[in-house]
């Protein structure tokens, strides 16, 4: 499915402040920690944004 695609680095602040709100507006779900042999965990972008904000607060 992803043949021909390559991963790219995204700044975590840009991801939480721009990408995730845009995904939420479009009704897109996010799969986190997918593996080749098993499915990842699906969650709403708002939920992932909350988890990432909690983690980032630890390093502020």
CNS distance restraints for C-alpha pairs under 8 A (distance, minus, plus):
assign (resid  10 and name CA) (resid  14 and name CA) 7.12 0.50 0.50
assign (resid  10 and name CA) (resid  15 and name CA) 6.53 0.50 0.50
assign (resid  11 and name CA) (resid  15 and name CA) 6.14 0.50 0.50
assign (resid  12 and name CA) (resid  16 and name CA) 6.13 0.50 0.50
assign (resid  13 and name CA) (resid  17 and name CA) 5.85 0.50 0.50
assign (resid  14 and name CA) (resid  18 and name CA) 5.43 0.50 0.50
assign (resid  14 and name CA) (resid  19 and name CA) 6.68 0.50 0.50
assign (resid  15 and name CA) (resid  19 and name CA) 4.70 0.50 0.50
assign (resid  15 and name CA) (resid  20 and name CA) 6.07 0.50 0.50
assign (resid  16 and name CA) (resid  20 and name CA) 5.41 0.50 0.50
assign (resid  16 and name CA) (resid  21 and name CA) 7.38 0.50 0.50
assign (resid  16 and name CA) (resid  49 and name CA) 5.67 0.50 0.50
assign (resid  16 and name CA) (resid  52 and name CA) 7.39 0.50 0.50
assign (resid  16 and name CA) (resid  53 and name CA) 7.74 0.50 0.50
assign (resid  17 and name CA) (resid  21 and name CA) 6.67 0.50 0.50
assign (resid  18 and name CA) (resid  22 and name CA) 6.22 0.50 0.50
assign (resid  19 and name CA) (resid  23 and name CA) 6.16 0.50 0.50
assign (resid  20 and name CA) (resid  24 and name CA) 6.14 0.50 0.50
assign (resid  20 and name CA) (resid  45 and name CA) 5.32 0.50 0.50
assign (resid  20 and name CA) (resid  46 and name CA) 6.99 0.50 0.50
assign (resid  20 and name CA) (resid  48 and name CA) 8.00 0.50 0.50
assign (resid  20 and name CA) (resid  49 and name CA) 6.60 0.50 0.50
assign (resid  21 and name CA) (resid  25 and name CA) 6.26 0.50 0.50
assign (resid  21 and name CA) (resid  45 and name CA) 7.06 0.50 0.50
assign (resid  21 and name CA) (resid  46 and name CA) 7.25 0.50 0.50
assign (resid  22 and name CA) (resid  26 and name CA) 6.34 0.50 0.50
assign (resid  23 and name CA) (resid  27 and name CA) 6.13 0.50 0.50
assign (resid  23 and name CA) (resid  28 and name CA) 5.08 0.50 0.50
assign (resid  23 and name CA) (resid  29 and name CA) 7.40 0.50 0.50
assign (resid  23 and name CA) (resid  45 and name CA) 6.37 0.50 0.50
assign (resid  24 and name CA) (resid  28 and name CA) 5.97 0.50 0.50
assign (resid  24 and name CA) (resid  29 and name CA) 7.70 0.50 0.50
assign (resid  24 and name CA) (resid  44 and name CA) 7.18 0.50 0.50
assign (resid  24 and name CA) (resid  45 and name CA) 5.48 0.50 0.50
assign (resid  24 and name CA) (resid  46 and name CA) 6.61 0.50 0.50
assign (resid  28 and name CA) (resid  44 and name CA) 7.41 0.50 0.50
assign (resid  28 and name CA) (resid  45 and name CA) 7.34 0.50 0.50
assign (resid  29 and name CA) (resid  42 and name CA) 6.62 0.50 0.50
assign (resid  29 and name CA) (resid  43 and name CA) 5.85 0.50 0.50
assign (resid  29 and name CA) (resid  44 and name CA) 5.06 0.50 0.50
assign (resid  29 and name CA) (resid  45 and name CA) 6.18 0.50 0.50
assign (resid  30 and name CA) (resid  42 and name CA) 5.57 0.50 0.50
assign (resid  30 and name CA) (resid  43 and name CA) 5.45 0.50 0.50
assign (resid  30 and name CA) (resid  44 and name CA) 6.11 0.50 0.50
assign (resid  30 and name CA) (resid  45 and name CA) 6.05 0.50 0.50
assign (resid  30 and name CA) (resid  48 and name CA) 7.87 0.50 0.50
assign (resid  31 and name CA) (resid  40 and name CA) 5.73 0.50 0.50
assign (resid  31 and name CA) (resid  41 and name CA) 5.39 0.50 0.50
assign (resid  31 and name CA) (resid  42 and name CA) 4.40 0.50 0.50
assign (resid  31 and name CA) (resid  43 and name CA) 6.51 0.50 0.50
assign (resid  32 and name CA) (resid  40 and name CA) 5.46 0.50 0.50
assign (resid  32 and name CA) (resid  41 and name CA) 5.30 0.50 0.50
assign (resid  32 and name CA) (resid  42 and name CA) 6.42 0.50 0.50
assign (resid  32 and name CA) (resid  43 and name CA) 7.83 0.50 0.50
assign (resid  33 and name CA) (resid  40 and name CA) 4.99 0.50 0.50
assign (resid  33 and name CA) (resid  41 and name CA) 6.65 0.50 0.50
assign (resid  34 and name CA) (resid  38 and name CA) 6.80 0.50 0.50
assign (resid  34 and name CA) (resid  39 and name CA) 5.32 0.50 0.50
assign (resid  34 and name CA) (resid  40 and name CA) 3.84 0.50 0.50
assign (resid  34 and name CA) (resid  41 and name CA) 7.18 0.50 0.50
assign (resid  35 and name CA) (resid  39 and name CA) 6.16 0.50 0.50
assign (resid  35 and name CA) (resid  40 and name CA) 6.49 0.50 0.50
assign (resid  43 and name CA) (resid  47 and name CA) 6.40 0.50 0.50
assign (resid  43 and name CA) (resid  48 and name CA) 6.80 0.50 0.50
assign (resid  44 and name CA) (resid  48 and name CA) 6.60 0.50 0.50
assign (resid  45 and name CA) (resid  49 and name CA) 6.03 0.50 0.50
assign (resid  46 and name CA) (resid  50 and name CA) 6.19 0.50 0.50
assign (resid  47 and name CA) (resid  51 and name CA) 6.36 0.50 0.50
assign (resid  48 and name CA) (resid  52 and name CA) 6.08 0.50 0.50
assign (resid  49 and name CA) (resid  53 and name CA) 6.01 0.50 0.50
assign (resid  50 and name CA) (resid  54 and name CA) 6.26 0.50 0.50
assign (resid  51 and name CA) (resid  55 and name CA) 6.41 0.50 0.50
assign (resid  52 and name CA) (resid  56 and name CA) 6.04 0.50 0.50
assign (resid  53 and name CA) (resid  57 and name CA) 6.07 0.50 0.50
assign (resid  54 and name CA) (resid  58 and name CA) 6.92 0.50 0.50
assign (resid  55 and name CA) (resid  59 and name CA) 7.37 0.50 0.50
assign (resid  56 and name CA) (resid  60 and name CA) 6.52 0.50 0.50
